[in-house]
Amino acid sequence: MRKIILPLFLSIIFISESIFVELFADDNVANKIIYAPHFLLISLCLSALFINRNLSLIYAFVFGFIYDIFYTDILGIYAFLFTLIVYLFSLLMKALNSHLIVVTIVALTGIIILEVLVYGILIVFKDTSMTFTIFITYRLLPTILLNFCFMFFLGYLIKKLYVYIRNLNYTDI
């Protein structure tokens, strides 16, 4: 049971990101605002903090690679960056208090790093025509706001789920 709950939950989060985009993307096309949900990355960071860092790094790589297959033309970007950000998150959280506000700030910083690095890679490969100012205004800030709302409304519940998963014994099956 313990080995099934986490990958199942992360799979549901992965699918919910694309459902979220499908539900809300049409409303913002006219405004050129791009909300990029990174619920999976947040969930992976929280799993590194509350369950197991090494297991979370494996899931970060696997789900990052799946993310690459479905959403990008360049394989390996998200696989590498998800793993790197989860690793950096876990290192920072060893030194910081694990209060939900601190966790939220560090996770959002990871999302900012992810977005800026992906934007930089896309600039290098000339796969985007978006200027940095437009990127900040229409992509980065709405993305931060959306993912902050996710952490605000669901972060505590995810923490509780992860603590429950961590405390599961194999005899509880």
Secondary structure by P-SEA (a helix, b strand, c coil): ccccaaaaaaaaaaaaaaaaaaacccccccccbbbbbaaaaaaaaaaaacccaaaaaaaaaaaaaaaaacccccccaaaaaaaaaaaaaaaaaaaccccaaaaaaaaaaaaaaaaaaaaaaaaaaccccccaaaaaaccaaaaaaaaaaaaaccaaaaaaaaaaaaacccccc
